[in-house]
Amino acid sequence: MESNEKKLVVYTIVEGKDGKSYWVRIGRVFSPNRDGSYNIKLDALPMNGVLQVREWEPRDEQAGREARTAPPPVPHEGFSLRDLS
């Protein structure tokens, strides 16, 4: 990406058991292709099917904001890691 281009990241919003929304960073958007399209690399797939693309903000600018972290993972009902072995 050129320095004057905005850096974009991909989030999904997870609803916690406490009723709060948590922003989980799951990927990034790469600089535009010649035809104006974008390539997106996802490190995870959102369970709710919703993606949010936003400008990346350095940690310094996030100081003082509520943490954007996900709650601890909760196993899906009817599924156990033991099912994989």
N, C-alpha and C positions, 0 to 999 in steps of 0.2 A: 504494500500500500504506500502511496505517496504520503508525505508528511502533511499535506494540506487536506487529505481525504479523511472523513470521519471514520473512526473504527467502530464497527457494529458487532454486537454480540447477541446471542439467542438465549432467551430465558423461557421457562415454563412456570406457571404459577400453581403452587400446590396448596390446597386447603388443609390446614392442620387440624388435629382433634380439638385444639383450643379455640377454633373458629377464626384464627388469624390466617392471612395469606402469606405464603413464603415464596420468594423468587429464587429459582434454582437455575444457575447458568448451565446450559446444556450444549452450547456450541458457539460458533462464530461465523461471520459473513466475510468473505474475501472480496477484494476490490473488484469493481465491475469489469466484465469482459468487454471485448471490442463492440459487441452488439448491445451493450447496456444491461445485460442480464448479470446476475450474481451467482456465485457458488457458495453454498452453505454446507459447513461440516458440522454434523451433530455427533456428540459424544454419547448421547442418550436419546431415547424416544419418549416423548411425554405420554403418560397414561391417559391424560384427558384430551389429547389431540390438539392442544392449543399451544402455539408458539408466539412469543413476543420478541420482536427485534427492536433493539434500542441502541443508542450511542453508548459506547464504552466510557466509563468514568473511572479515572484513577482512584485508588484507595484513599488518597488525601481528600478528595472531594466528597467521599462517602462518609467521612468522619462525622460523628454526631447523629447520623441517621440510624434508624433501627436496623439491625443486622439482616441481611438478605440471605439467610441460610435456611435450608430445609430442615424439617423435624426429622428425628431418627426414622429410618425406613421401617415400614410396617409390612409384615408378610401379607400377601394377598390371601383372602379366605379361600380355603380349599387347596392351597398350594404350600408345599413345604420344600425346603432345600433338600430334604431327604429324598424327595421324588426324583431328583436329578441323579442320584447315585445308584 
